[in-house]
Amino acid sequence: MVFDQGTLQSLTGGTHLKQRVQHPKINDCQERGSPYWFFRYWHDEILPDGTIKTSRKRHIVGISKGPSAITKKQAESERNGFLAGLNAAPTRPEAAVSADNGASRLEAGAIIFGRLADMWRKDFVECKVGGKALVAASTREKYINHLENHILPRWQDTRLAEFRAKDVIDWLHETCESWYMMADLRNIISGIITKAQEWEIIPESFANPMKRVKLPKKWEVREKRILDEDQTAGVLARLEEPDLLINETFLDTGARVSEVTGLKIKHVDLERGSVRIEQRNWRGDIDEPKTEKSKRTLALGGLCERYKSWIARLERKSPEDWVFPQADTPARPRWDSGVRKALKRAAAAEGCDFPGFGPHSLRRANITWRQEVGGSSIETSRIAGHANTKMTEEYTVVQLRRQEELTRRIQEKRAKAAKRRKNLKLVKPHAAA
């Protein structure tokens, strides 16, 4: 996107400096030192809040007496040249756009945030290039929901220069139910301004006001929990196919629900005992995986034979058919909502349901258990498709049973050391004798 004055006028609400036709007379000042020619003119200026300030200014043309003096006619010619540009300019000269610096800092501050957000939504969030969306469907829905329900009702008419960190923080505290929501809202506002800088609507030198918005210490609304092995076995025993196989895939491979429901038969390699994660299914919208690292191959282990049996039962078995189709519409993939409901019912019947329990809890269990059985954090991160190990750390739960096991190992080491020391003391007198 190339910046132009039309774009700026739209984003600033149409604020611009009116054209003036000025032709003031040349005056000869004889009262201040060396005499000089001058004229007075009206100067219009756009302030950071978008209002216009008009002031009367004096412009000195040249010396009127002495060796370097110019004639009155020459002074009038200089005046005409100065006013020609001023009268014709739609905005003040300082705000003119050039290929080098784009919009001025003052113009950037005058931009109305709501108009910039509308451009961001249209040209980025909802944009498609070659029929392919720039933003994943789930992320797109989150952005639009936050814009319409939270951000624009408060900040739609605010100019960029009017954002204050204290006001934003107060609004986040009043609006948000969780730390994650606070981070989302702040980051969306910041992202809109950053994207405008990428598009050269706002100069890179413009300070993003969201950089000064510091969030409080992170907190969790819900406790990060997973079921233990016995509870998990009880829940799975209450599931029927294909819900059982789908949930076991979360648990054994660490795949996301959108990745499993997005599997096609061509993605399953029964000879190698693996599945390729190449796409995801979010409420019927088929898109690429969440991140580039989410594209990966996962080992099925003991689930391979289960997949072979399940695929053999399908009516449609071409490579482009779904591994887990909808029961009444085989041409469409199964939705995650049905999988989630079945899992929640089974957990409730087993008496171990809790707020937030779902397919994601099984993925969290896989990440935790994989490290408990000896997998490194790097291996676990790669298998989970995380962008980095820091995210893997967020998913890992150190269970009380695991703590007990590690604590007893430490106590055993101490006990062995104490025993060796005791034996050493008994041996020393004997050796001396």
C-alpha positions in Angstrom: 0.0 0.0 0.0 1.4 3.4 -1.0 0.7 6.4 1.2 -1.0 9.4 -0.4 -2.8 12.6 0.8 -6.2 11.0 0.0 -5.5 8.2 2.4 -4.4 10.6 5.1 -7.4 12.8 4.7 -9.7 9.8 5.0 -7.9 8.6 8.2 -7.8 12.0 9.8 -11.6 12.5 9.3 -11.1 14.8 6.4 -9.3 17.5 8.4 -7.3 19.6 6.0 -6.2 23.2 5.6 -8.4 25.3 3.4 -6.9 27.0 0.4 -6.4 30.7 0.8 -6.0 33.5 -1.8 -3.7 36.0 -0.1 -2.1 39.0 -1.7 -0.8 41.3 1.1 1.0 44.5 0.3 4.7 45.0 0.8 5.6 47.2 3.7 8.9 49.0 4.5 10.0 48.7 8.1 12.1 51.7 9.2 11.9 51.2 12.9 14.2 48.2 13.7 17.9 48.6 12.8 18.4 48.1 9.1 15.2 48.9 7.1 13.6 45.9 5.3 10.7 44.9 3.2 8.1 42.6 4.7 4.5 41.4 4.5 2.0 39.7 6.8 0.0 36.5 5.9 -2.3 34.0 7.5 -0.8 30.7 8.6 -2.9 27.5 9.1 -1.7 24.6 11.2 -3.1 21.1 12.0 -2.6 20.3 15.7 -2.1 16.7 17.0 -5.8 16.5 18.0 -6.9 17.3 14.5 -8.0 20.9 15.1 -6.8 23.8 13.1 -4.8 26.8 14.5 -4.7 30.0 12.4 -2.1 32.7 13.2 -0.9 35.9 11.7 2.8 35.8 10.7 5.4 38.3 9.3 7.6 37.3 6.4 10.8 39.3 5.8 11.7 39.6 2.1 14.9 41.6 2.0 16.8 44.8 2.9 15.1 48.0 1.7 18.1 50.4 2.0 21.9 50.1 1.6 24.4 48.4 -0.7 22.5 45.0 -0.7 19.0 46.5 -0.8 16.3 45.2 -3.3 13.7 47.3 -4.9 10.0 47.2 -4.0 9.3 45.5 -7.3 11.8 42.8 -6.5 10.2 42.4 -3.0 6.8 42.0 -4.6 8.1 39.3 -6.9 9.6 37.4 -4.0 6.2 37.8 -2.1 4.3 36.4 -5.1 6.6 33.3 -5.3 6.2 32.6 -1.6 2.4 33.0 -1.7 2.0 30.9 -4.9 2.9 27.7 -3.1 1.0 28.7 0.1 -2.2 29.5 -1.7 -2.2 26.4 -3.8 -1.2 23.9 -1.0 -4.1 21.8 0.3 -2.1 21.5 3.6 0.7 23.4 5.2 4.1 22.9 3.5 5.6 21.1 6.6 3.0 18.3 6.2 3.7 17.7 2.5 4.3 14.0 1.6 7.6 12.9 0.1 8.9 9.6 -0.9 11.5 9.8 1.8 9.6 10.5 5.0 5.9 9.7 4.2 3.4 11.4 6.6 4.7 13.8 9.2 4.6 13.0 12.9 1.9 15.6 13.3 -0.4 14.0 10.7 0.1 10.5 12.2 -1.1 11.8 15.5 -4.2 13.2 13.9 -5.3 9.9 12.4 -8.6 8.6 13.9 -8.0 5.1 15.3 -11.4 3.7 14.2 -10.7 4.5 10.6 -7.3 3.0 10.7 -8.8 -0.2 12.3 -11.4 -0.4 9.5 -8.6 -0.3 7.0 -6.6 -3.0 8.9 -9.7 -5.2 9.0 -10.5 -4.9 5.3 -7.0 -5.0 3.9 -5.4 -7.5 6.3 -7.8 -9.5 8.5 -10.4 -10.1 5.9 -8.1 -9.9 2.9 -7.6 -12.9 0.5 -4.7 -13.2 -2.0 -5.2 -15.7 -4.7 -8.3 -17.0 -2.9 -6.2 -17.6 0.2 -6.9 -15.7 3.5 -4.0 -13.9 5.1 -5.3 -14.6 8.6 -6.5 -18.0 9.8 -10.3 -18.3 10.3 -10.1 -18.8 14.1 -7.7 -15.8 14.5 -9.9 -13.7 12.2 -13.0 -14.4 14.3 -11.1 -13.5 17.5 -9.8 -10.2 16.0 -13.2 -9.2 14.7 -15.0 -10.1 17.9 -12.5 -8.0 20.0 -12.8 -5.1 17.6 -16.5 -5.0 17.5 -17.3 -5.8 21.1 -14.4 -4.2 23.1 -11.9 -2.0 21.2 -14.0 0.1 18.8 -16.8 1.0 21.3 -14.1 2.6 23.5 -11.4 3.9 21.1 -13.2 4.3 17.7 -13.1 8.2 17.7 -9.7 8.5 19.4 -6.8 10.1 17.5 -3.5 8.3 17.8 -2.0 11.3 19.6 -4.7 11.1 22.3 -3.8 7.6 23.5 -2.5 7.6 27.0 -1.1 4.5 28.7 -3.0 5.1 32.0 -6.3 5.3 30.1 -5.6 2.1 28.2 -4.6 0.2 31.4 -7.7 1.4 33.3 -9.9 0.3 30.4 -8.2 -3.1 30.3 -8.8 -3.6 34.0 -12.5 -2.7 33.6 -13.0 -4.8 30.5 -11.0 -8.0 30.7 -11.8 -11.2 32.6 -8.3 -12.6 32.2 -4.7 -11.7 31.6 -4.8 -13.3 28.2 -7.7 -11.1 27.1 -5.8 -8.0 28.3 -2.8 -9.1 26.2 -5.0 -9.8 23.2 -6.7 -6.4 23.3 -3.5 -4.5 23.8 -1.7 -6.5 21.1 -4.5 -5.9 18.5 -4.3 -2.1 19.0 -0.5 -2.3 18.8 -0.7 -4.5 15.7 -3.0 -2.1 13.9 -0.6 0.8 14.4 2.4 -1.4 13.4 0.7 -2.6 10.2 0.1 1.1 9.3 3.8 1.7 9.7 4.5 -1.3 7.4 2.1 0.2 4.9 3.9 3.5 5.2 0.8 5.3 6.3 2.6 6.2 9.6 6.4 6.9 9.7 8.6 4.4 11.5 9.7 7.2 13.8 6.2 7.4 15.2 6.2 6.0 18.8 3.6 3.3 19.1 1.6 4.3 22.2 0.9 0.7 23.2 4.7 0.2 23.9 4.1 2.2 27.1 1.1 0.0 28.2 2.6 -2.5 30.7 0.4 -5.4 31.7 0.3 -6.6 35.3 1.8 -9.9 36.5 0.3 -12.8 34.6 -2.4 -14.8 36.3 -4.5 -17.8 35.4 -8.3 -17.8 35.5 -8.4 -21.6 35.5 -5.9 -23.9 37.1 -3.8 -25.8 34.6 -4.9 -29.4 35.2 -4.8 -32.8 33.6 -6.4 -36.1 34.6 -4.1 -38.8 36.0 -3.7 -42.0 34.2 -6.5 -43.9 36.0 -9.0 -41.1 35.5 -8.0 -40.8 31.8 -8.5 -44.6 31.3 -12.0 -44.3 32.9 -13.0 -41.4 30.6 -11.8 -43.2 27.5 -13.6 -46.3 28.4 -16.9 -44.4 28.2 -16.3 -43.2 24.6 -17.4 -44.8 21.4 -15.8 -44.6 17.9 -14.9 -42.4 16.3 -14.7 -40.2 19.4 -12.5 -42.7 21.2 -9.9 -42.8 18.4 -9.9 -39.0 17.9 -9.3 -38.4 21.6 -6.7 -41.1 21.9 -4.9 -39.3 19.0 -4.8 -36.1 21.1 -3.5 -38.1 24.1 -0.9 -40.2 22.3 0.5 -37.8 19.6 -0.2 -34.4 21.2 -2.0 -33.2 18.0 -4.5 -30.4 18.2 -8.2 -31.1 17.7 -8.3 -28.9 14.5 -5.4 -31.0 13.2 -7.0 -34.4 13.8 -10.4 -33.4 12.4 -8.6 -31.9 9.4 -6.9 -35.2 8.5 -7.6 -36.7 5.0 -6.9 -40.3 4.1 -3.9 -39.2 2.1 -2.3 -37.8 5.3 -2.3 -41.3 6.9 0.7 -43.5 6.2 -0.2 -47.0 7.5 3.0 -48.5 6.4 5.1 -46.1 8.4 2.5 -45.8 11.1 2.3 -42.0 11.0 0.1 -39.1 10.1 1.2 -35.9 8.3 -0.2 -32.6 9.8 -0.5 -30.4 6.7 -3.8 -28.6 7.4 -6.3 -27.9 10.1 -10.1 -27.7 10.2 -11.7 -25.0 12.2 -15.5 -25.2 12.1 -15.5 -26.3 8.5 -12.8 -23.7 7.4 -9.8 -25.6 6.1 -6.5 -23.7 6.5 -2.8 -24.3 7.0 -1.6 -25.3 10.5 -1.3 -22.7 13.2 2.4 -22.1 12.6 5.1 -23.3 10.2 6.4 -25.6 12.9 3.0 -27.1 13.2 3.5 -28.8 9.9 5.0 -32.1 11.1 4.8 -35.9 10.9 3.5 -37.7 14.0 4.0 -41.4 15.0 0.8 -43.3 15.7 2.5 -46.2 17.6 -0.2 -48.6 18.8 -2.9 -46.5 17.2 -1.8 -47.6 13.7 -3.9 -50.7 13.6 -6.9 -48.7 15.0 -6.6 -46.3 12.1 -6.4 -49.1 9.6 -9.6 -50.7 11.0 -11.4 -47.3 11.1 -10.5 -46.3 7.5 -11.6 -49.8 6.3 -15.1 -49.1 7.8 -15.5 -45.8 5.9 -17.8 -45.6 2.9 -15.6 -43.1 1.1 -11.9 -44.1 0.9 -10.3 -41.9 -1.7 -7.1 -40.0 -0.8 -9.1 -36.7 -0.6 -11.8 -38.0 1.7 -11.9 -37.2 5.4 -10.6 -39.7 8.0 -13.3 -38.4 10.4 -16.3 -37.2 8.3 -19.6 -36.0 9.6 -22.0 -38.9 10.0 -24.8 -37.4 7.9 -22.6 -35.5 5.5 -19.5 -37.6 4.6 -18.2 -34.9 2.3 -17.5 -32.6 5.2 -15.1 -33.1 8.1 -16.3 -33.6 11.7 -16.5 -30.5 13.9 -14.6 -30.2 17.1 -17.7 -29.2 19.0 -19.1 -32.8 18.7 -15.8 -34.3 19.9 -15.7 -31.9 22.8 -19.2 -32.6 23.9 -18.6 -36.4 23.9 -15.5 -36.0 26.0 -17.1 -33.7 28.5 -20.1 -36.2 28.9 -17.7 -39.0 29.5 -15.7 -37.0 32.1 -18.9 -36.0 33.9 -20.1 -39.6 34.0 -16.7 -40.7 35.4 -16.9 -37.9 38.0 -13.7 -36.2 37.0 -14.8 -33.3 34.9 -13.5 -29.8 35.7 -13.9 -26.3 34.2 -11.8 -26.0 31.0 -11.5 -29.8 30.5 -11.5 -30.8 26.9 -9.4 -32.1 24.0 -6.8 -29.4 24.8 -6.4 -31.1 28.3 -5.4 -34.3 26.6 -2.9 -32.5 24.5 -1.5 -31.0 27.7 -1.3 -34.4 29.2 0.6 -35.7 26.2 3.2 -32.9 26.6 3.5 -33.6 30.3 3.7 -37.4 30.1 6.1 -37.3 27.1 8.7 -35.6 29.3 7.9 -37.8 32.3 8.8 -40.9 30.2 12.2 -39.5 29.2 11.5 -37.1 26.2 13.5 -33.9 26.2 11.8 -30.5 26.2 13.1 -29.9 22.7 11.7 -33.2 21.4 8.4 -32.5 23.1 8.3 -29.0 21.6 8.9 -30.3 18.1 6.4 -33.1 18.4 3.8 -30.7 19.8 4.4 -28.2 17.0 5.2 -25.4 19.3 7.0 -22.3 18.1 9.5 -22.6 21.0 10.2 -24.5 24.2 8.9 -21.6 26.3 5.4 -22.5 25.0 6.0 -26.1 25.9 6.9 -25.0 29.4 3.5 -23.3 29.6 1.8 -26.6 28.8 3.8 -28.8 31.1 2.1 -29.8 34.4 4.3 -31.3 37.2 1.9 -33.7 38.8 2.0 -34.5 42.5 2.7 -38.1 41.7 5.7 -37.1 39.6 6.9 -34.8 42.4 6.6 -37.7 44.9 8.7 -39.9 42.6 11.4 -37.4 42.1 11.5 -36.5 45.8 11.9 -40.1 46.8 14.8 -40.5 44.3 16.5 -37.6 46.0 15.9 -39.1 49.4 17.3 -42.4 48.3 20.5 -40.7 47.1 20.8 -39.0 50.5 20.2 -42.2 52.3 22.8 -44.1 50.3 25.4 -41.3 51.0 24.6 -41.4 54.8 25.0 -45.2 54.8 28.4 -45.0 53.0 29.5 -42.4 55.6 28.4 -44.6 58.5 30.2 -47.6 57.1 33.3 -45.5 56.5 33.4 -44.5 60.2 33.1 -48.2 61.3 35.9 -49.2 59.0 38.5 -46.6 60.0 39.1 -47.8 63.6 39.4 -51.4 62.4 42.0 -50.4 59.8 44.1 -48.5 62.4 44.2 -51.6 64.6 
